């Protein structure tokens, strides 16, 4: 799990650097944040689906 926190820290540092730019770039930053959230949610859904599929497969293996 530490890899996740390192990635999060890097993303926050990147966002802090972005926030130093003029306000007209805030829309681009907002779109970027939405894009990242969509990726995170999709990744979680895929991970949970794979986990449940693996349990189902192991259950039916015997």
N, CA, C and O atoms as a DFTB+ gen file, in Angstrom:
248 C
 N C O
     1  1       0.798      -1.219       0.000
     2  2       0.000       0.000       0.000
     3  2       0.838       1.281       0.000
     4  3       0.322       2.325      -0.399
     5  1       2.114       1.254       0.431
     6  2       2.889       2.510       0.446
     7  2       3.047       3.139      -0.937
     8  3       3.180       4.357      -1.053
     9  1       3.034       2.318      -1.978
    10  2       3.137       2.849      -3.337
    11  2       1.995       3.805      -3.655
    12  3       2.177       4.809      -4.343
    13  1       0.801       3.469      -3.135
    14  2      -0.372       4.321      -3.337
    15  2      -0.157       5.689      -2.709
    16  3      -0.483       6.713      -3.310
    17  1       0.399       5.707      -1.486
    18  2       0.621       6.967      -0.788
    19  2       1.698       7.801      -1.475
    20  3       1.604       9.028      -1.514
    21  1       2.712       7.145      -2.013
    22  2       3.758       7.861      -2.758
    23  2       3.143       8.520      -3.997
    24  3       3.422       9.681      -4.298
    25  1       2.301       7.762      -4.709
    26  2       1.636       8.306      -5.902
    27  2       0.732       9.473      -5.520
    28  3       0.687      10.489      -6.214
    29  1       0.009       9.316      -4.403
    30  2      -0.884      10.385      -3.938
    31  2      -0.084      11.630      -3.594
    32  3      -0.486      12.745      -3.927
    33  1       1.049      11.440      -2.927
    34  2       1.908      12.567      -2.549
    35  2       2.425      13.293      -3.796
    36  3       2.431      14.522      -3.852
    37  1       2.859      12.514      -4.793
    38  2       3.346      13.118      -6.039
    39  2       2.231      13.895      -6.731
    40  3       2.461      14.979      -7.267
    41  1       0.996      13.324      -6.715
    42  2      -0.126      13.990      -7.345
    43  2      -0.428      15.305      -6.627
    44  3      -0.701      16.319      -7.269
    45  1      -0.379      15.284      -5.288
    46  2      -0.644      16.504      -4.517
    47  2       0.427      17.558      -4.775
    48  3       0.124      18.748      -4.864
    49  1       1.680      17.121      -4.895
    50  2       2.757      18.064      -5.218
    51  2       2.528      18.679      -6.598
    52  3       2.724      19.878      -6.793
    53  1       2.112      17.851      -7.545
    54  2       1.803      18.331      -8.886
    55  2       0.654      19.326      -8.870
    56  3       0.682      20.335      -9.574
    57  1      -0.373      19.027      -8.048
    58  2      -1.519      19.932      -7.940
    59  2      -1.091      21.256      -7.322
    60  3      -1.552      22.313      -7.752
    61  1      -0.214      21.215      -6.317
    62  2       0.264      22.440      -5.682
    63  2       1.011      23.295      -6.708
    64  3       0.882      24.519      -6.716
    65  1       1.784      22.647      -7.566
    66  2       2.494      23.363      -8.624
    67  2       1.493      23.969      -9.611
    68  3       1.686      25.080     -10.105
    69  1       0.409      23.213      -9.893
    70  2      -0.625      23.716     -10.808
    71  2      -1.352      24.909     -10.216
    72  3      -1.717      25.839     -10.936
    73  1      -1.565      24.885      -8.894
    74  2      -2.322      25.958      -8.250
    75  2      -1.557      27.278      -8.268
    76  3      -2.144      28.336      -8.043
    77  1      -0.250      27.222      -8.535
    78  2       0.549      28.439      -8.609
    79  2       0.306      29.189      -9.927
    80  3       0.665      30.360     -10.057
    81  1      -0.310      28.500     -10.907
    82  2      -0.568      29.128     -12.208
    83  2      -1.844      29.965     -12.147
    84  3      -2.625      29.810     -11.208
    85  1      -2.077      30.847     -13.121
    86  2      -3.259      31.707     -13.128
    87  2      -4.579      30.949     -13.036
    88  3      -4.655      29.756     -13.328
    89  1      -5.622      31.678     -12.620
    90  2      -6.923      31.077     -12.323
    91  2      -7.608      30.483     -13.557
    92  3      -8.455      29.602     -13.410
    93  1      -7.271      30.936     -14.761
    94  2      -7.977      30.412     -15.937
    95  2      -7.644      28.944     -16.200
    96  3      -8.314      28.280     -16.992
    97  1      -6.601      28.442     -15.527
    98  2      -6.260      27.025     -15.666
    99  2      -7.011      26.146     -14.667
   100  3      -6.862      24.924     -14.687
   101  1      -7.817      26.758     -13.792
   102  2      -8.548      25.982     -12.797
   103  2      -9.517      24.993     -13.449
   104  3      -9.727      23.900     -12.922
   105  1     -10.105      25.361     -14.578
   106  2     -11.026      24.462     -15.281
   107  2     -10.284      23.215     -15.757
   108  3     -10.808      22.104     -15.676
   109  1      -9.065      23.405     -16.253
   110  2      -8.249      22.284     -16.717
   111  2      -7.900      21.383     -15.532
   112  3      -7.942      20.157     -15.639
   113  1      -7.555      22.011     -14.394
   114  2      -7.223      21.239     -13.195
   115  2      -8.447      20.453     -12.723
   116  3      -8.333      19.286     -12.350
   117  1      -9.620      21.098     -12.740
   118  2     -10.853      20.419     -12.346
   119  2     -11.137      19.214     -13.225
   120  3     -11.544      18.161     -12.734
   121  1     -10.922      19.372     -14.528
   122  2     -11.124      18.267     -15.464
   123  2     -10.134      17.143     -15.157
   124  3     -10.496      15.967     -15.198
   125  1      -8.875      17.505     -14.849
   126  2      -7.838      16.532     -14.518
   127  2      -8.222      15.751     -13.264
   128  3      -8.061      14.531     -13.215
   129  1      -8.737      16.461     -12.238
   130  2      -9.139      15.803     -10.992
   131  2     -10.286      14.830     -11.261
   132  3     -10.279      13.705     -10.763
   133  1     -11.280      15.269     -12.057
   134  2     -12.405      14.387     -12.396
   135  2     -11.908      13.156     -13.126
   136  3     -12.369      12.046     -12.858
   137  1     -10.970      13.338     -14.046
   138  2     -10.391      12.231     -14.814
   139  2      -9.708      11.237     -13.873
   140  3      -9.887      10.026     -14.006
   141  1      -8.915      11.760     -12.912
   142  2      -8.223      10.894     -11.945
   143  2      -9.227      10.139     -11.083
   144  3      -9.051       8.950     -10.820
   145  1     -10.281      10.825     -10.641
   146  2     -11.302      10.172      -9.818
   147  2     -11.990       9.065     -10.604
   148  3     -12.268       7.995     -10.061
   149  1     -12.266       9.318     -11.879
   150  2     -12.893       8.293     -12.719
   151  2     -11.991       7.072     -12.841
   152  3     -12.470       5.939     -12.779
   153  1     -10.696       7.290     -13.013
   154  2      -9.746       6.186     -13.119
   155  2      -9.718       5.390     -11.811
   156  3      -9.723       4.159     -11.826
   157  1      -9.689       6.107     -10.677
   158  2      -9.656       5.439      -9.369
   159  2     -10.909       4.588      -9.168
   160  3     -10.820       3.434      -8.749
   161  1     -12.086       5.167      -9.472
   162  2     -13.351       4.441      -9.294
   163  2     -13.398       3.222     -10.218
   164  3     -13.782       2.132      -9.795
   165  1     -13.006       3.411     -11.480
   166  2     -13.011       2.295     -12.433
   167  2     -12.047       1.202     -11.981
   168  3     -12.361       0.016     -12.079
   169  1     -10.883       1.597     -11.490
   170  2      -9.908       0.625     -10.990
   171  2     -10.451      -0.161      -9.816
   172  3     -10.254      -1.373      -9.732
   173  1     -11.139       0.525      -8.900
   174  2     -11.730      -0.156      -7.747
   175  2     -12.784      -1.155      -8.192
   176  3     -12.841      -2.277      -7.688
   177  1     -13.622      -0.741      -9.143
   178  2     -14.688      -1.631      -9.638
   179  2     -14.076      -2.879     -10.276
   180  3     -14.519      -3.997     -10.012
   181  1     -13.064      -2.685     -11.111
   182  2     -12.401      -3.815     -11.780
   183  2     -11.761      -4.735     -10.740
   184  3     -11.874      -5.957     -10.831
   185  1     -11.084      -4.136      -9.745
   186  2     -10.432      -4.915      -8.701
   187  2     -11.448      -5.751      -7.933
   188  3     -11.224      -6.940      -7.703
   189  1     -12.560      -5.142      -7.534
   190  2     -13.600      -5.862      -6.789
   191  2     -14.216      -6.964      -7.643
   192  3     -14.497      -8.056      -7.149
   193  1     -14.426      -6.674      -8.929
   194  2     -14.987      -7.686      -9.830
   195  2     -14.044      -8.877      -9.950
   196  3     -14.484     -10.025      -9.899
   197  1     -12.750      -8.611     -10.109
   198  2     -11.769      -9.689     -10.207
   199  2     -11.720     -10.497      -8.921
   200  3     -11.631     -11.724      -8.955
   201  1     -11.780      -9.801      -7.770
   202  2     -11.748     -10.484      -6.481
   203  2     -12.947     -11.416      -6.325
   204  3     -12.788     -12.577      -5.950
   205  1     -14.149     -10.908      -6.614
   206  2     -15.361     -11.716      -6.457
   207  2     -15.355     -12.870      -7.460
   208  3     -15.809     -13.969      -7.142
   209  1     -14.845     -12.626      -8.670
   210  2     -14.768     -13.693      -9.676
   211  2     -13.819     -14.797      -9.211
   212  3     -14.101     -15.981      -9.398
   213  1     -12.689     -14.408      -8.604
   214  2     -11.715     -15.380      -8.107
   215  2     -12.340     -16.224      -6.994
   216  3     -12.156     -17.441      -6.966
   217  1     -13.074     -15.590      -6.079
   218  2     -13.742     -16.326      -4.994
   219  2     -14.763     -17.298      -5.574
   220  3     -14.839     -18.453      -5.155
   221  1     -15.536     -16.830      -6.528
   222  2     -16.551     -17.672      -7.174
   223  2     -15.896     -18.860      -7.861
   224  3     -16.386     -19.986      -7.770
   225  1     -14.780     -18.606      -8.554
   226  2     -14.060     -19.663      -9.279
   227  2     -13.498     -20.698      -8.309
   228  3     -13.603     -21.901      -8.548
   229  1     -12.890     -20.218      -7.193
   230  2     -12.331     -21.131      -6.196
   231  2     -13.439     -21.945      -5.535
   232  3     -13.251     -23.122      -5.228
   233  1     -14.588     -21.320      -5.318
   234  2     -15.718     -21.995      -4.672
   235  2     -16.237     -23.122      -5.557
   236  3     -16.607     -24.183      -5.056
   237  1     -16.265     -22.901      -6.864
   238  2     -16.783     -23.904      -7.787
   239  2     -15.713     -24.886      -8.256
   240  3     -16.011     -25.803      -9.022
   241  1     -14.491     -24.708      -7.813
   242  2     -13.391     -25.568      -8.257
   243  2     -13.512     -26.968      -7.665
   244  3     -13.165     -27.953      -8.317
   245  1     -14.002     -27.057      -6.436
   246  2     -14.126     -28.369      -5.786
   247  2     -15.403     -29.059      -6.298
   248  3     -15.709     -30.177      -5.884
